Structure formats: structure tokens, C-alpha cells
Amino acid sequence: MQAIQGFAEGTTTTVTTTATSSTTITSSTTTTSTVEVTTGLPAEYTYAAVAVAVIAIIAAAVLVTRRR
């Protein structure tokens, strides 16, 4: 066996390797809000207004027919 130039026979060479790992964690949060807005009059008011109008038309028709 021949010695490698620069190294003597029987020489032990130790190589140490160090690995460093770095981890970054990124967190993202999305919040969605839903808001319902009612516009106009509630249905009950609309139905009541239609009922009053129908009663008024019927009352007007009855009054007109009684005068004749």
C-alpha cells in the first residue's frame, strides 16, 4: 500500500459535517363577516296597507250604490 503524498501511513483523518436547518412558519387567518340589512317595510305592514286599500274600495263601492 502506498502512502498518499502529504499524508503518512497510519494517519487517521476525521471529517465533521454540521448541517443547520432553519424553518419559518407563516400563519394567515381570514375572517369573513356577513351582515344582512332589511330595507323597506316589513311584509306585515305591506299586507295591512293592501287590506286597508281593499276595504276602502269596497266601502266606496257600497256608498256609491246606496246613493243611487
N, CA, C, O and CB atoms as a CASP TS submission, in Angstrom:
PFRMAT TS
TARGET T0000
AUTHOR 0000-0000-0000
METHOD Language model
MODEL 1
PARENT N/A
ATOM      1  N   MET     1       0.846  -1.160   0.000  1.00  0.00           N
ATOM      2  CA  MET     1       0.000   0.000   0.000  1.00  0.00           C
ATOM      3  C   MET     1       0.894   1.226   0.000  1.00  0.00           C
ATOM      4  O   MET     1       1.887   1.284   0.725  1.00  0.00           O
ATOM      5  CB  MET     1      -0.964  -0.004   1.208  1.00  0.00           C
ATOM      6  N   GLN     2       0.537   2.198  -0.812  1.00  0.00           N
ATOM      7  CA  GLN     2       1.361   3.395  -0.913  1.00  0.00           C
ATOM      8  C   GLN     2       0.702   4.520  -0.135  1.00  0.00           C
ATOM      9  O   GLN     2      -0.523   4.638  -0.107  1.00  0.00           O
ATOM     10  CB  GLN     2       1.577   3.802  -2.390  1.00  0.00           C
ATOM     11  N   ALA     3       1.523   5.340   0.490  1.00  0.00           N
ATOM     12  CA  ALA     3       1.003   6.490   1.230  1.00  0.00           C
ATOM     13  C   ALA     3       0.687   7.594   0.230  1.00  0.00           C
ATOM     14  O   ALA     3       1.426   7.810  -0.731  1.00  0.00           O
ATOM     15  CB  ALA     3       2.024   6.985   2.314  1.00  0.00           C
ATOM     16  N   ILE     4      -0.406   8.280   0.467  1.00  0.00           N
ATOM     17  CA  ILE     4      -0.758   9.419  -0.377  1.00  0.00           C
ATOM     18  C   ILE     4       0.196  10.534  -0.035  1.00  0.00           C
ATOM     19  O   ILE     4       0.515  10.762   1.132  1.00  0.00           O
ATOM     20  CB  ILE     4      -2.249   9.862  -0.178  1.00  0.00           C
ATOM     21  N   GLN     5       0.649  11.226  -1.058  1.00  0.00           N
ATOM     22  CA  GLN     5       1.626  12.295  -0.853  1.00  0.00           C
ATOM     23  C   GLN     5       1.058  13.332   0.096  1.00  0.00           C
ATOM     24  O   GLN     5      -0.058  13.808  -0.111  1.00  0.00           O
ATOM     25  CB  GLN     5       2.022  12.949  -2.195  1.00  0.00           C
ATOM     26  N   GLY     6       1.775  13.681   1.096  1.00  0.00           N
ATOM     27  CA  GLY     6       1.347  14.664   2.077  1.00  0.00           C
ATOM     28  C   GLY     6       0.756  14.025   3.312  1.00  0.00           C
ATOM     29  O   GLY     6       0.614  14.704   4.329  1.00  0.00           O
ATOM     30  N   PHE     7       0.398  12.732   3.273  1.00  0.00           N
ATOM     31  CA  PHE     7      -0.161  12.027   4.422  1.00  0.00           C
ATOM     32  C   PHE     7       0.749  10.856   4.752  1.00  0.00           C
ATOM     33  O   PHE     7       1.210  10.165   3.844  1.00  0.00           O
ATOM     34  CB  PHE     7      -1.618  11.543   4.141  1.00  0.00           C
ATOM     35  N   ALA     8       1.007  10.625   5.978  1.00  0.00           N
ATOM     36  CA  ALA     8       1.840   9.487   6.392  1.00  0.00           C
ATOM     37  C   ALA     8       0.947   8.280   6.567  1.00  0.00           C
ATOM     38  O   ALA     8      -0.246   8.421   6.835  1.00  0.00           O
ATOM     39  CB  ALA     8       2.620   9.794   7.712  1.00  0.00           C
ATOM     40  N   GLU     9       1.515   7.087   6.416  1.00  0.00           N
ATOM     41  CA  GLU     9       0.749   5.870   6.612  1.00  0.00           C
ATOM     42  C   GLU     9       0.286   5.781   8.060  1.00  0.00           C
ATOM     43  O   GLU     9       1.017   6.137   8.984  1.00  0.00           O
ATOM     44  CB  GLU     9       1.582   4.633   6.230  1.00  0.00           C
ATOM     45  N   GLY    10      -0.915   5.310   8.239  1.00  0.00           N
ATOM     46  CA  GLY    10      -1.444   5.142   9.580  1.00  0.00           C
ATOM     47  C   GLY    10      -2.064   6.412  10.135  1.00  0.00           C
ATOM     48  O   GLY    10      -2.447   6.446  11.305  1.00  0.00           O
ATOM     49  N   THR    11      -2.169   7.452   9.327  1.00  0.00           N
ATOM     50  CA  THR    11      -2.770   8.698   9.794  1.00  0.00           C
ATOM     51  C   THR    11      -4.287   8.593   9.680  1.00  0.00           C
ATOM     52  O   THR    11      -4.806   8.137   8.661  1.00  0.00           O
ATOM     53  CB  THR    11      -2.238   9.916   8.982  1.00  0.00           C
ATOM     54  N   THR    12      -4.987   9.007  10.708  1.00  0.00           N
ATOM     55  CA  THR    12      -6.454   8.991  10.694  1.00  0.00           C
ATOM     56  C   THR    12      -6.943  10.414  10.461  1.00  0.00           C
ATOM     57  O   THR    12      -6.541  11.342  11.162  1.00  0.00           O
ATOM     58  CB  THR    12      -7.035   8.408  12.033  1.00  0.00           C
ATOM     59  N   THR    13      -7.804  10.572   9.482  1.00  0.00           N
ATOM     60  CA  THR    13      -8.375  11.883   9.177  1.00  0.00           C
ATOM     61  C   THR    13      -9.852  11.846   9.547  1.00  0.00           C
ATOM     62  O   THR    13     -10.587  10.958   9.114  1.00  0.00           O
ATOM     63  CB  THR    13      -8.176  12.262   7.663  1.00  0.00           C
ATOM     64  N   THR    14     -10.276  12.799  10.337  1.00  0.00           N
ATOM     65  CA  THR    14     -11.669  12.880  10.754  1.00  0.00           C
ATOM     66  C   THR    14     -12.316  14.074  10.072  1.00  0.00           C
ATOM     67  O   THR    14     -11.788  15.186  10.110  1.00  0.00           O
ATOM     68  CB  THR    14     -11.788  12.992  12.299  1.00  0.00           C
ATOM     69  N   VAL    15     -13.447  13.839   9.455  1.00  0.00           N
ATOM     70  CA  VAL    15     -14.201  14.912   8.800  1.00  0.00           C
ATOM     71  C   VAL    15     -15.501  15.071   9.565  1.00  0.00           C
ATOM     72  O   VAL    15     -16.250  14.109   9.736  1.00  0.00           O
ATOM     73  CB  VAL    15     -14.465  14.603   7.271  1.00  0.00           C
ATOM     74  N   THR    16     -15.771  16.280  10.025  1.00  0.00           N
ATOM     75  CA  THR    16     -17.001  16.569  10.754  1.00  0.00           C
ATOM     76  C   THR    16     -17.877  17.467   9.884  1.00  0.00           C
ATOM     77  O   THR    16     -17.431  18.514   9.416  1.00  0.00           O
ATOM     78  CB  THR    16     -16.700  17.243  12.134  1.00  0.00           C
ATOM     79  N   THR    17     -19.109  17.056   9.674  1.00  0.00           N
ATOM     80  CA  THR    17     -20.057  17.833   8.880  1.00  0.00           C
ATOM     81  C   THR    17     -21.181  18.286   9.804  1.00  0.00           C
ATOM     82  O   THR    17     -21.768  17.483  10.531  1.00  0.00           O
ATOM     83  CB  THR    17     -20.615  16.998   7.671  1.00  0.00           C
ATOM     84  N   THR    18     -21.466  19.557   9.766  1.00  0.00           N
ATOM     85  CA  THR    18     -22.549  20.107  10.572  1.00  0.00           C
ATOM     86  C   THR    18     -23.615  20.660   9.626  1.00  0.00           C
ATOM     87  O   THR    18     -23.304  21.466   8.750  1.00  0.00           O
ATOM     88  CB  THR    18     -22.026  21.218  11.548  1.00  0.00           C
ATOM     89  N   ALA    19     -24.854  20.237   9.795  1.00  0.00           N
ATOM     90  CA  ALA    19     -25.969  20.719   8.967  1.00  0.00           C
ATOM     91  C   ALA    19     -26.893  21.530   9.874  1.00  0.00           C
ATOM     92  O   ALA    19     -27.293  21.071  10.944  1.00  0.00           O
ATOM     93  CB  ALA    19     -26.748  19.519   8.275  1.00  0.00           C
ATOM     94  N   THR    20     -27.216  22.705   9.443  1.00  0.00           N
ATOM     95  CA  THR    20     -28.121  23.569  10.195  1.00  0.00           C
ATOM     96  C   THR    20     -29.391  23.759   9.382  1.00  0.00           C
ATOM     97  O   THR    20     -29.335  24.076   8.194  1.00  0.00           O
ATOM     98  CB  THR    20     -27.456  24.943  10.521  1.00  0.00           C
ATOM     99  N   SER    21     -30.516  23.567  10.014  1.00  0.00           N
ATOM    100  CA  SER    21     -31.802  23.708   9.336  1.00  0.00           C
ATOM    101  C   SER    21     -32.585  24.826  10.007  1.00  0.00           C
ATOM    102  O   SER    21     -32.651  24.905  11.234  1.00  0.00           O
ATOM    103  CB  SER    21     -32.607  22.372   9.361  1.00  0.00           C
ATOM    104  N   SER    22     -33.167  25.673   9.203  1.00  0.00           N
ATOM    105  CA  SER    22     -33.971  26.779   9.728  1.00  0.00           C
ATOM    106  C   SER    22     -35.356  26.684   9.107  1.00  0.00           C
ATOM    107  O   SER    22     -35.491  26.566   7.889  1.00  0.00           O
ATOM    108  CB  SER    22     -33.308  28.174   9.425  1.00  0.00           C
ATOM    109  N   THR    23     -36.373  26.736   9.939  1.00  0.00           N
ATOM    110  CA  THR    23     -37.748  26.630   9.454  1.00  0.00           C
ATOM    111  C   THR    23     -38.520  27.870   9.891  1.00  0.00           C
ATOM    112  O   THR    23     -38.483  28.264  11.057  1.00  0.00           O
ATOM    113  CB  THR    23     -38.436  25.332   9.985  1.00  0.00           C
ATOM    114  N   THR    24     -39.211  28.472   8.944  1.00  0.00           N
ATOM    115  CA  THR    24     -40.067  29.617   9.238  1.00  0.00           C
ATOM    116  C   THR    24     -41.512  29.218   8.980  1.00  0.00           C
ATOM    117  O   THR    24     -41.842  28.713   7.907  1.00  0.00           O
ATOM    118  CB  THR    24     -39.668  30.860   8.381  1.00  0.00           C
ATOM    119  N   ILE    25     -42.366  29.444   9.961  1.00  0.00           N
ATOM    120  CA  ILE    25     -43.786  29.107   9.826  1.00  0.00           C
ATOM    121  C   ILE    25     -44.557  30.415   9.694  1.00  0.00           C
ATOM    122  O   ILE    25     -44.458  31.301  10.542  1.00  0.00           O
ATOM    123  CB  ILE    25     -44.305  28.257  11.056  1.00  0.00           C
ATOM    124  N   THR    26     -45.321  30.517   8.616  1.00  0.00           N
ATOM    125  CA  THR    26     -46.142  31.701   8.383  1.00  0.00           C
ATOM    126  C   THR    26     -47.603  31.294   8.520  1.00  0.00           C
ATOM    127  O   THR    26     -48.043  30.317   7.914  1.00  0.00           O
ATOM    128  CB  THR    26     -45.856  32.330   6.975  1.00  0.00           C
ATOM    129  N   SER    27     -48.341  32.040   9.309  1.00  0.00           N
ATOM    130  CA  SER    27     -49.754  31.739   9.526  1.00  0.00           C
ATOM    131  C   SER    27     -50.594  32.895   9.007  1.00  0.00           C
ATOM    132  O   SER    27     -50.260  34.061   9.216  1.00  0.00           O
ATOM    133  CB  SER    27     -50.048  31.476  11.028  1.00  0.00           C
ATOM    134  N   SER    28     -51.681  32.565   8.333  1.00  0.00           N
ATOM    135  CA  SER    28     -52.581  33.579   7.790  1.00  0.00           C
ATOM    136  C   SER    28     -54.006  33.212   8.167  1.00  0.00           C
ATOM    137  O   SER    28     -54.415  32.063   8.005  1.00  0.00           O
ATOM    138  CB  SER    28     -52.428  33.706   6.242  1.00  0.00           C
ATOM    139  N   THR    29     -54.760  34.174   8.666  1.00  0.00           N
ATOM    140  CA  THR    29     -56.144  33.946   9.066  1.00  0.00           C
ATOM    141  C   THR    29     -57.041  34.918   8.325  1.00  0.00           C
ATOM    142  O   THR    29     -56.764  36.116   8.275  1.00  0.00           O
ATOM    143  CB  THR    29     -56.316  34.099  10.596  1.00  0.00           C
ATOM    144  N   THR    30     -58.119  34.401   7.747  1.00  0.00           N
ATOM    145  CA  THR    30     -59.088  35.237   7.049  1.00  0.00           C
ATOM    146  C   THR    30     -60.416  35.135   7.783  1.00  0.00           C
ATOM    147  O   THR    30     -60.903  34.036   8.047  1.00  0.00           O
ATOM    148  CB  THR    30     -59.238  34.812   5.550  1.00  0.00           C
ATOM    149  N   THR    31     -60.999  36.276   8.113  1.00  0.00           N
ATOM    150  CA  THR    31     -62.289  36.312   8.793  1.00  0.00           C
ATOM    151  C   THR    31     -63.290  36.990   7.874  1.00  0.00           C
ATOM    152  O   THR    31     -63.050  38.095   7.386  1.00  0.00           O
ATOM    153  CB  THR    31     -62.192  37.052  10.166  1.00  0.00           C
ATOM    154  N   THR    32     -64.408  36.325   7.643  1.00  0.00           N
ATOM    155  CA  THR    32     -65.458  36.867   6.785  1.00  0.00           C
ATOM    156  C   THR    32     -66.700  37.096   7.633  1.00  0.00           C
ATOM    157  O   THR    32     -67.156  36.190   8.331  1.00  0.00           O
ATOM    158  CB  THR    32     -65.765  35.910   5.587  1.00  0.00           C
ATOM    159  N   SER    33     -67.242  38.293   7.574  1.00  0.00           N
ATOM    160  CA  SER    33     -68.465  38.625   8.310  1.00  0.00           C
ATOM    161  C   SER    33     -69.576  38.933   7.315  1.00  0.00           C
ATOM    162  O   SER    33     -69.356  39.630   6.324  1.00  0.00           O
ATOM    163  CB  SER    33     -68.235  39.833   9.270  1.00  0.00           C
ATOM    164  N   THR    34     -70.756  38.416   7.579  1.00  0.00           N
ATOM    165  CA  THR    34     -71.906  38.670   6.724  1.00  0.00           C
ATOM    166  C   THR    34     -72.932  39.434   7.543  1.00  0.00           C
ATOM    167  O   THR    34     -73.297  39.019   8.643  1.00  0.00           O
ATOM    168  CB  THR    34     -72.506  37.343   6.156  1.00  0.00           C
ATOM    169  N   VAL    35     -73.389  40.542   7.004  1.00  0.00           N
ATOM    170  CA  VAL    35     -74.389  41.362   7.680  1.00  0.00           C
ATOM    171  C   VAL    35     -75.588  41.484   6.760  1.00  0.00           C
ATOM    172  O   VAL    35     -75.454  41.897   5.609  1.00  0.00           O
ATOM    173  CB  VAL    35     -73.820  42.770   8.058  1.00  0.00           C
ATOM    174  N   GLU    36     -76.768  41.122   7.267  1.00  0.00           N
ATOM    175  CA  GLU    36     -77.989  41.246   6.485  1.00  0.00           C
ATOM    176  C   GLU    36     -78.723  42.504   6.923  1.00  0.00           C
ATOM    177  O   GLU    36     -78.944  42.729   8.113  1.00  0.00           O
ATOM    178  CB  GLU    36     -78.891  39.990   6.648  1.00  0.00           C
ATOM    179  N   VAL    37     -79.093  43.313   5.951  1.00  0.00           N
ATOM    180  CA  VAL    37     -79.812  44.549   6.236  1.00  0.00           C
ATOM    181  C   VAL    37     -81.141  44.500   5.502  1.00  0.00           C
ATOM    182  O   VAL    37     -81.180  44.316   4.285  1.00  0.00           O
ATOM    183  CB  VAL    37     -78.981  45.806   5.818  1.00  0.00           C
ATOM    184  N   THR    38     -82.228  44.665   6.243  1.00  0.00           N
ATOM    185  CA  THR    38     -83.561  44.663   5.646  1.00  0.00           C
ATOM    186  C   THR    38     -83.932  46.097   5.287  1.00  0.00           C
ATOM    187  O   THR    38     -83.881  46.997   6.125  1.00  0.00           O
ATOM    188  CB  THR    38     -84.617  44.034   6.615  1.00  0.00           C
ATOM    189  N   THR    39     -84.303  46.288   4.041  1.00  0.00           N
ATOM    190  CA  THR    39     -84.707  47.627   3.606  1.00  0.00           C
ATOM    191  C   THR    39     -86.192  47.609   3.306  1.00  0.00           C
ATOM    192  O   THR    39     -86.762  46.555   3.023  1.00  0.00           O
ATOM    193  CB  THR    39     -83.895  48.094   2.359  1.00  0.00           C
ATOM    194  N   GLY    40     -86.811  48.762   3.368  1.00  0.00           N
ATOM    195  CA  GLY    40     -88.243  48.851   3.100  1.00  0.00           C
ATOM    196  C   GLY    40     -89.049  48.442   4.317  1.00  0.00           C
ATOM    197  O   GLY    40     -88.513  48.239   5.407  1.00  0.00           O
ATOM    198  N   LEU    41     -90.349  48.328   4.102  1.00  0.00           N
ATOM    199  CA  LEU    41     -91.255  47.965   5.189  1.00  0.00           C
ATOM    200  C   LEU    41     -91.328  46.451   5.334  1.00  0.00           C
ATOM    201  O   LEU    41     -91.164  45.720   4.357  1.00  0.00           O
ATOM    202  CB  LEU    41     -92.658  48.546   4.944  1.00  0.00           C
ATOM    203  N   PRO    42     -91.573  45.983   6.554  1.00  0.00           N
ATOM    204  CA  PRO    42     -91.784  44.542   6.739  1.00  0.00           C
ATOM    205  C   PRO    42     -93.041  44.090   5.985  1.00  0.00           C
ATOM    206  O   PRO    42     -93.913  44.906   5.688  1.00  0.00           O
ATOM    207  CB  PRO    42     -91.907  44.197   8.252  1.00  0.00           C
ATOM    208  N   ALA    43     -93.130  42.825   5.683  1.00  0.00           N
ATOM    209  CA  ALA    43     -94.253  42.284   4.916  1.00  0.00           C
ATOM    210  C   ALA    43     -95.595  42.526   5.616  1.00  0.00           C
ATOM    211  O   ALA    43     -96.611  42.736   4.954  1.00  0.00           O
ATOM    212  CB  ALA    43     -94.053  40.787   4.684  1.00  0.00           C
ATOM    213  N   GLU    44     -95.598  42.497   6.943  1.00  0.00           N
ATOM    214  CA  GLU    44     -96.863  42.694   7.668  1.00  0.00           C
ATOM    215  C   GLU    44     -97.463  44.065   7.373  1.00  0.00           C
ATOM    216  O   GLU    44     -98.673  44.186   7.178  1.00  0.00           O
ATOM    217  CB  GLU    44     -96.643  42.536   9.181  1.00  0.00           C
ATOM    218  N   TYR    45     -96.616  45.104   7.340  1.00  0.00           N
ATOM    219  CA  TYR    45     -97.109  46.451   7.039  1.00  0.00           C
ATOM    220  C   TYR    45     -97.645  46.536   5.619  1.00  0.00           C
ATOM    221  O   TYR    45     -98.651  47.202   5.373  1.00  0.00           O
ATOM    222  CB  TYR    45     -96.000  47.483   7.241  1.00  0.00           C
ATOM    223  N   THR    46     -96.988  45.875   4.692  1.00  0.00           N
ATOM    224  CA  THR    46     -97.439  45.896   3.296  1.00  0.00           C
ATOM    225  C   THR    46     -98.791  45.211   3.172  1.00  0.00           C
ATOM    226  O   THR    46     -99.692  45.734   2.516  1.00  0.00           O
ATOM    227  CB  THR    46     -96.404  45.211   2.372  1.00  0.00           C
ATOM    228  N   TYR    47     -98.945  44.034   3.802  1.00  0.00           N
ATOM    229  CA  TYR    47    -100.228  43.325   3.748  1.00  0.00           C
ATOM    230  C   TYR    47    -101.332  44.149   4.400  1.00  0.00           C
ATOM    231  O   TYR    47    -102.457  44.183   3.901  1.00  0.00           O
ATOM    232  CB  TYR    47    -100.117  41.956   4.436  1.00  0.00           C
ATOM    233  N   ALA    48    -101.019  44.811   5.509  1.00  0.00           N
ATOM    234  CA  ALA    48    -102.024  45.638   6.192  1.00  0.00           C
ATOM    235  C   ALA    48    -102.448  46.811   5.311  1.00  0.00           C
ATOM    236  O   ALA    48    -103.630  47.152   5.261  1.00  0.00           O
ATOM    237  CB  ALA    48    -101.475  46.158   7.539  1.00  0.00           C
ATOM    238  N   ALA    49    -101.494  47.430   4.618  1.00  0.00           N
ATOM    239  CA  ALA    49    -101.828  48.557   3.742  1.00  0.00           C
ATOM    240  C   ALA    49    -102.698  48.103   2.575  1.00  0.00           C
ATOM    241  O   ALA    49    -103.627  48.811   2.185  1.00  0.00           O
ATOM    242  CB  ALA    49    -100.549  49.226   3.216  1.00  0.00           C
ATOM    243  N   VAL    50    -102.410  46.942   2.021  1.00  0.00           N
ATOM    244  CA  VAL    50    -103.234  46.411   0.922  1.00  0.00           C
ATOM    245  C   VAL    50    -104.633  46.088   1.431  1.00  0.00           C
ATOM    246  O   VAL    50    -105.618  46.370   0.748  1.00  0.00           O
ATOM    247  CB  VAL    50    -102.581  45.143   0.301  1.00  0.00           C
ATOM    248  N   ALA    51    -104.732  45.507   2.611  1.00  0.00           N
ATOM    249  CA  ALA    51    -106.050  45.186   3.176  1.00  0.00           C
ATOM    250  C   ALA    51    -106.870  46.442   3.409  1.00  0.00           C
ATOM    251  O   ALA    51    -108.061  46.456   3.100  1.00  0.00           O
ATOM    252  CB  ALA    51    -105.898  44.416   4.488  1.00  0.00           C
ATOM    253  N   VAL    52    -106.275  47.490   3.941  1.00  0.00           N
ATOM    254  CA  VAL    52    -106.991  48.765   4.158  1.00  0.00           C
ATOM    255  C   VAL    52    -107.440  49.341   2.822  1.00  0.00           C
ATOM    256  O   VAL    52    -108.555  49.855   2.726  1.00  0.00           O
ATOM    257  CB  VAL    52    -106.089  49.792   4.910  1.00  0.00           C
ATOM    258  N   ALA    53    -106.615  49.272   1.801  1.00  0.00           N
ATOM    259  CA  ALA    53    -106.987  49.798   0.484  1.00  0.00           C
ATOM    260  C   ALA    53    -108.162  49.016  -0.098  1.00  0.00           C
ATOM    261  O   ALA    53    -109.078  49.611  -0.667  1.00  0.00           O
ATOM    262  CB  ALA    53    -105.784  49.743  -0.479  1.00  0.00           C
ATOM    263  N   VAL    54    -108.145  47.687   0.038  1.00  0.00           N
ATOM    264  CA  VAL    54    -109.253  46.871  -0.479  1.00  0.00           C
ATOM    265  C   VAL    54    -110.537  47.182   0.278  1.00  0.00           C
ATOM    266  O   VAL    54    -111.602  47.293  -0.328  1.00  0.00           O
ATOM    267  CB  VAL    54    -108.923  45.365  -0.371  1.00  0.00           C
ATOM    268  N   ILE    55    -110.446  47.321   1.582  1.00  0.00           N
ATOM    269  CA  ILE    55    -111.645  47.663   2.379  1.00  0.00           C
ATOM    270  C   ILE    55    -112.161  49.040   1.982  1.00  0.00           C
ATOM    271  O   ILE    55    -113.373  49.230   1.881  1.00  0.00           O
ATOM    272  CB  ILE    55    -111.328  47.631   3.906  1.00  0.00           C
ATOM    273  N   ALA    56    -111.283  49.993   1.756  1.00  0.00           N
ATOM    274  CA  ALA    56    -111.710  51.338   1.350  1.00  0.00           C
ATOM    275  C   ALA    56    -112.398  51.308  -0.012  1.00  0.00           C
ATOM    276  O   ALA    56    -113.387  52.013  -0.212  1.00  0.00           O
ATOM    277  CB  ALA    56    -110.506  52.295   1.308  1.00  0.00           C
ATOM    278  N   ILE    57    -111.901  50.513  -0.945  1.00  0.00           N
ATOM    279  CA  ILE    57    -112.536  50.420  -2.278  1.00  0.00           C
ATOM    280  C   ILE    57    -113.919  49.780  -2.151  1.00  0.00           C
ATOM    281  O   ILE    57    -114.877  50.234  -2.778  1.00  0.00           O
ATOM    282  CB  ILE    57    -111.644  49.593  -3.265  1.00  0.00           C
ATOM    283  N   ILE    58    -114.021  48.726  -1.340  1.00  0.00           N
ATOM    284  CA  ILE    58    -115.327  48.082  -1.140  1.00  0.00           C
ATOM    285  C   ILE    58    -116.298  49.052  -0.467  1.00  0.00           C
ATOM    286  O   ILE    58    -117.461  49.133  -0.865  1.00  0.00           O
ATOM    287  CB  ILE    58    -115.179  46.792  -0.288  1.00  0.00           C
ATOM    288  N   ALA    59    -115.840  49.785   0.543  1.00  0.00           N
ATOM    289  CA  ALA    59    -116.705  50.746   1.239  1.00  0.00           C
ATOM    290  C   ALA    59    -117.159  51.846   0.280  1.00  0.00           C
ATOM    291  O   ALA    59    -118.317  52.263   0.326  1.00  0.00           O
ATOM    292  CB  ALA    59    -115.968  51.364   2.452  1.00  0.00           C
ATOM    293  N   ALA    60    -116.260  52.321  -0.588  1.00  0.00           N
ATOM    294  CA  ALA    60    -116.635  53.353  -1.558  1.00  0.00           C
ATOM    295  C   ALA    60    -117.661  52.805  -2.539  1.00  0.00           C
ATOM    296  O   ALA    60    -118.601  53.511  -2.903  1.00  0.00           O
ATOM    297  CB  ALA    60    -115.393  53.871  -2.316  1.00  0.00           C
ATOM    298  N   ALA    61    -117.498  51.573  -2.967  1.00  0.00           N
ATOM    299  CA  ALA    61    -118.457  50.983  -3.901  1.00  0.00           C
ATOM    300  C   ALA    61    -119.839  50.826  -3.244  1.00  0.00           C
ATOM    301  O   ALA    61    -120.864  51.069  -3.881  1.00  0.00           O
ATOM    302  CB  ALA    61    -117.943  49.614  -4.398  1.00  0.00           C
ATOM    303  N   VAL    62    -119.857  50.420  -1.974  1.00  0.00           N
ATOM    304  CA  VAL    62    -121.127  50.275  -1.255  1.00  0.00           C
ATOM    305  C   VAL    62    -121.800  51.631  -1.105  1.00  0.00           C
ATOM    306  O   VAL    62    -123.009  51.735  -1.307  1.00  0.00           O
ATOM    307  CB  VAL    62    -120.905  49.629   0.132  1.00  0.00           C
ATOM    308  N   LEU    63    -121.052  52.669  -0.755  1.00  0.00           N
ATOM    309  CA  LEU    63    -121.647  54.010  -0.591  1.00  0.00           C
ATOM    310  C   LEU    63    -122.187  54.548  -1.907  1.00  0.00           C
ATOM    311  O   LEU    63    -123.239  55.187  -1.928  1.00  0.00           O
ATOM    312  CB  LEU    63    -120.613  54.989  -0.021  1.00  0.00           C
ATOM    313  N   VAL    64    -121.486  54.299  -2.999  1.00  0.00           N
ATOM    314  CA  VAL    64    -121.953  54.794  -4.300  1.00  0.00           C
ATOM    315  C   VAL    64    -123.215  54.066  -4.709  1.00  0.00           C
ATOM    316  O   VAL    64    -124.126  54.697  -5.244  1.00  0.00           O
ATOM    317  CB  VAL    64    -120.865  54.623  -5.382  1.00  0.00           C
ATOM    318  N   THR    65    -123.310  52.778  -4.482  1.00  0.00           N
ATOM    319  CA  THR    65    -124.508  52.028  -4.889  1.00  0.00           C
ATOM    320  C   THR    65    -125.710  52.370  -3.994  1.00  0.00           C
ATOM    321  O   THR    65    -126.840  52.274  -4.472  1.00  0.00           O
ATOM    322  CB  THR    65    -124.230  50.509  -4.840  1.00  0.00           C
ATOM    323  N   ARG    66    -125.532  52.754  -2.751  1.00  0.00           N
ATOM    324  CA  ARG    66    -126.637  53.109  -1.877  1.00  0.00           C
ATOM    325  C   ARG    66    -127.205  54.465  -2.214  1.00  0.00           C
ATOM    326  O   ARG    66    -128.391  54.690  -1.977  1.00  0.00           O
ATOM    327  CB  ARG    66    -126.197  53.083  -0.443  1.00  0.00           C
ATOM    328  N   ARG    67    -126.440  55.361  -2.743  1.00  0.00           N
ATOM    329  CA  ARG    67    -126.931  56.703  -3.069  1.00  0.00           C
ATOM    330  C   ARG    67    -127.811  56.678  -4.305  1.00  0.00           C
ATOM    331  O   ARG    67    -128.631  57.580  -4.478  1.00  0.00           O
ATOM    332  CB  ARG    67    -125.763  57.666  -3.282  1.00  0.00           C
ATOM    333  N   ARG    68    -127.682  55.725  -5.134  1.00  0.00           N
ATOM    334  CA  ARG    68    -128.489  55.696  -6.358  1.00  0.00           C
ATOM    335  C   ARG    68    -129.838  55.202  -6.069  1.00  0.00           C
ATOM    336  O   ARG    68    -130.667  55.105  -6.974  1.00  0.00           O
ATOM    337  CB  ARG    68    -127.860  54.849  -7.421  1.00  0.00           C
TER
END
